[in-house]
C-alpha cells in the first residue's frame, strides 16, 4: 500500500470516527436537548458531555485532515 492510499484510508477512518464522536451523545440519549426528568447531577453531566463531544469529534477530524495533507 503506497503512502497516498494509506493516508486516504486514515483520512476516511478519522472522518468516520470524528462524526461518530460528535453524534454519540445524541445517539445514546435519543434526544437533542436535555430532558426535564433528569436529576441535577445527571443534567450537568449530560450538558458537559453534549458540549465536549463535538469539540473532541472536530479535533479528531482536524487531526486526520492534517495528517492527510502533511
LINFENFEN-V685640 format. One record per pair of residues at least 24 apart in sequence whose C-alpha atoms are under 8 Angstrom apart, sorted by the first residue. I is the first residue (numbers start at 1). GAP is how many residues later the second one is. D is the distance in whole Angstrom. If there is no record, write none. Layout:
BEGIN
I_GAP_D / I_GAP_D
END
This chain:
BEGIN
7_60_7 / 7_61_5 / 8_60_7 / 10_54_7 / 10_58_8 / 11_53_5 / 11_54_6 / 11_56_8 / 11_57_6 / 14_46_6 / 14_47_6 / 14_49_8 / 14_50_5 / 15_45_7 / 15_46_5 / 15_49_7 / 17_40_8 / 17_43_7 / 17_44_8 / 18_38_8 / 18_39_4 / 18_40_6 / 18_41_8 / 18_42_5 / 18_43_5 / 19_38_6 / 19_39_8 / 19_42_8 / 20_37_8 / 21_32_6 / 21_33_7 / 21_35_7 / 21_36_5 / 22_31_5 / 22_32_4 / 22_33_8 / 22_34_7 / 22_35_5 / 22_36_7 / 23_30_8 / 23_31_8 / 24_29_8 / 25_24_7 / 25_25_6 / 25_28_7 / 26_24_8
END
